[in-house]
Amino acid sequence: MTALVVFSGLPGTGKTTLARAAAEALGAIHIRIDTIEDALLRSSLGLRQPEEAGYLAGYGLAADNLRAGRTVIADAVNALEIARTGWRQTADAKGAKFIPVEVVCSDPDEHQRRIARRPWDLAALASPNWQAVKDREWEPWPERAIKIDTSGTAAEASIERLISRLRTAIHLKIRPARPEDYDAVAQVWLDSWHSIGISNEKDLGYEALRKRLPEEVANGWSLYVAELEGDLAGMLAFDEAERRLDEVFVAPILQDCGIGGTLLGFAKEQMPDGIRLRTPALNTNARNWYLHEGFTEGETIRLDAFDRDVVTYRWSPA
């Protein structure tokens, strides 16, 4: 499946550096709107401002390359939904995955220094000054975006993290689990749970988890797997009728690649009216993650059978 990766970010955040590196690593086509706008300004058309023409040209170039089966990296500020909508429609029309990326520099002093010192390779399109950057209107992405903060981070580290996330986003497939997946699902479930570091002697082992899977499916579980280039990378289990998320686990080696967030986003799509769940009180990483993902924390309950406290969470659509 082809993908349209849409970069967004204010000038000076490192967006184009990352986009170029991603295009090279992924063998993708890099479309830079600044370059198109500069060409329009230098043309015989006598334009003073390219207005929306640069974006329209970019949409067309992206469509041609997606049609040819190529992954496309679209590099632009993309600060407003009116600009992003064109990319989104282009991806939809060509049956391509739409993957938004937001690049930020959270340190304003560092950001200002970059604006003052960055080299500029375009002849007619002016490089914006710091005041112009600060004054730019910015609208949040309505969907989950891969967010890269380049503040205080070497470019190589940001590039490595971004490429890992993009490879996952492009190639990850979420599908219903099949009985032949159950052995691998149970193993991922067990390995991921042990990686948290809070297991105890009352927790279930591999054989018990493997036996539980078909029983839970028969009792109402919707069981899905995340598949990455043929390998099982994670599992998701929920009861749609009860609007209850029961399990979401990712293989330990892939836990910083955005798979968990993708699975949780999929669960929200399947249960758009709301979700409830519970997680161990000692699992502080998961608790912080659910809060970050828009869940509200509720009561704490004691589970004597597993010798632990669990905290309840709820998510409701905005």
N, C-alpha and C positions, 0 to 999 in steps of 0.2 A: 504494500500500500504506500502511495506517495504521501508526502507531508508538506504543508506550508507552515514554516516556523516564522512567526511574526515577532520580531524584536521591537521593544519599545523602551524609551528612557530619555531623559533630558540630555542635551549636549554635555559632554564632558564626563559622563558616567563610565565610559569605556565600552559603549554599546557596539561601535563599529569594529573595534579590536576583537571583541568576542565573536561578533557575527562572521568576520573574515576567518577566524580560527575554526569556528564551527563548520563553516562551508567547506573548508579544506579537509577537516577530519571526516566529514560525512559524505564528501564527494557531491555536495549540493551546489546549486546555483545561487550566487549572492547578488541580490538586487538592492542597491543603495539609492534611496530616494534623493539624498543630497546630490549625488552625481547626476541624476536625471534633471533635477532642478537647475543645476549649474549649466548643463548643456542647453536647456531651454532659454536661460538668460543670455547665453552667448550666441544663440541662433539669430537668424535674420528676422525673426518674428518681432523683435524689438520689445520684448516683455520687460516690464519693471518688476513684476512679481509673478512667480509661476502659479500662484493660487493652488487649485486642486489638480492642475495638469500633471504635475510630477507623480502624484499618487495614482491618477488614472492610467498613466503610462506604466507604472509599476504593476498595477493589477493585470494589465494586458500581458506584460512580460511573464508574470507569474503563471497566468492561465496557459500560455503557450508551453511553458516548461513542464507544468503539471500534466498537461495533455500528453507530453512526450515521455511521461513516467519518471520525471526527475523530482527530487526533493528540492524545495526552494527556501532560501533564507531571505526574508524581507526585512530590510534594515532602515528604520525611520523612527522619528520621535514618537509617532502614533499616540499622542497624548489624549486624543478625544475619540469617543465612540464613533463619530461620523467617519473618521479615517479607518478605524478597525473594522467597521462593518463591511467595507469594500473588500478587505482581505478575507473576512469570514465568508462572504458570499462567493468569492473566487474559489476558496477551498471547497465549499459545498457543491458548487457547480461542477467541479472536476472530481468529486468523490475522494478528496484528499483529507487526511487528518489535519485539523487546525490546532496548532500548538503555540500559545502566546508565551512570550518571555519578557519579563520586566527587569531592566537593569537599573540599579540605583547606586548612589554614593551617599551613604547616610551621614557622613561627616561633612558639614557645609564648608568648613575651612579648607579641607582637602579638595572638595569639589571646586571651590573658587580658585584655588591654586592651579588646578588642571585647566580650567577655562583660560586663565591668564597665560599659561605656558604651552598649551597644546599646539602642535604643528597643524597647519591647515593646507590641504592639497588642492583646493578648488579655486578657480580664477574669478568667477563672477558672483558666486554665492558667498555672501559675507559670513564670517564666523561670528556667532552671537557673543555679546559680552555678558558679564555676570548678572547685571541687572535684568537683561532680557531673559536669561535663564530663570532667575528667581520669579519673574512675572508670568512665566508660562502657566496657563491653566492645565490642570491634570485631572483626569477622571479615572477612578479605579476600574480595573478590569472586572467585568461581571462574572467571568468564569475563572477557574483556577489557572494561574499563570506560574511558570517557573520563575522564581525570583532570585536574582543574583545581586548581592551587595558587594561592590568592589572596593569599599572603603577599607583601608588598612590591610589589603590583601594583595599579594603579588599576582600579576596578570596570569602567570602560569597556573597558579592554584585555582583562580576563577575559571580559567579555560577548562582545566581538567574536570572540575565539578560540573560545569555547564554541559560539556560533551557527554559525561556519564548520564546526566539527567535527560538530555535530548535523545540519546540512543534508547533509553528506556521508554520515553514518551512515544517515540516513533514506532518501536517494535513491540511494545507491550500489548497483549491481547487478553481481554477478560471474557471468559466463556463459562457456560455451565459445566460443573464437574461431572465426569463420567465415572462409572464404577471402577474402570481400570485406572483411574487417577487416585483412588483412595489410599493406596500404599504411600504414594508420594505426598499426598495431602497430610496424612497423619505424621509423616516425618517432618515436614515443614512446620506443622503445628507444634510438635514437640521441641524441635530445635529452636524455634523462635521463642517459645515460652521459656526454655532454659536460659536463653541469652539475656533475658531480663534480669536474672539473678535473684529472684524472690521465690523460687520453687521450694516446696517442702515435701516431706515424706508422704503426705496425704494426696499429693497430685497424681493424676493418672499417668501411666506409662504408655509406651507405643501401642501395645496390644489392646489396651482398653480404649485408647483414642481411635484406633483403627476399627474396632468393633462398634464404637459409638456412631461413626459417620453414617452408615446406612440406616441405623435406627433413628437418628435425628432427621434425616431426609424423609423417612417415612412418616415422621411426626410433624412435618411442616417446614423443615429447614429448606431454604433456597441456598444451595451450595455452589459457589463459583470459584474458579481458579484464575490466577494471573499467570499467563504463559509468556516467557521472554525467550524468543528465538528457539522454541522447542523445549525449553526447560521450565519446570514449575517453579515460579518465583514467589507465590503467595496464595493465600486462601481467604475467602470471605463467606460467612454464614449468617443468614438473617431469617426471621420469620416475618414475611410481608404482611400477613393478616394481623399480627400482633404489633407491627411496626417496631420490632425489636431487633437490634443488632447484637448477635451473640458472639461472633468471633471474627477477628481480622488479624492475620499474621503474615509476616513477610520473612523469607529466608534470611538468616542473619547476614550473609555476605552481601545482600542487596538492600539493606535497611536504610541506606542514605541516598537512594536513587529515585525517590518520589513514588514508589509503588504503593505504599500505604495510603498516601493521600489520594491516589487515583482510585484505589479500591473504595475508600470512604466516599469519594465523590460519586462513584457508581452506586453505592448504597443509597445516597441521597436522591439520586435520579429514580431509583426503584421505589423509594418510600418518600415521595415529595411532600406528604402531609405531616411528616414528623418522624423522629426516631428516638427510641429510648435504649439505654444500654447501662451496663455497670462494669467497673474495672477495679482491680485490687487497689486498696488505699496506698499500698507501698509502691505501686507502679507510677512514680511521679512523672516520668517521661510521657506516659500515655495520658495521664491526667492533664498535664500542660498542653499536650497536643489536642485533646478534645476541646479544651477551652479555646485554643487558637482557631479551631475549626468551627467555632460558633455554638458549641454545646454549653448548656447551663448546668452547673453542679447542683446536686440535690443531697439527699440524706445518705448516711453511712449505715450499712447493714452488716451484721455479723453472720458469716457462713461457717457454722461449726464443723460441717462435713469436710471442709477444706482448711480449717484452722486459720481463717483470715477475714479481715474486714474488706468490704467492697463499697465503692462510692457510686451512686447513681448519677446518670447524666441524661439530658434531653436536648434534642435539637428540633427547632421549629423553623419553617421557612420565614424569611423576612416579610 
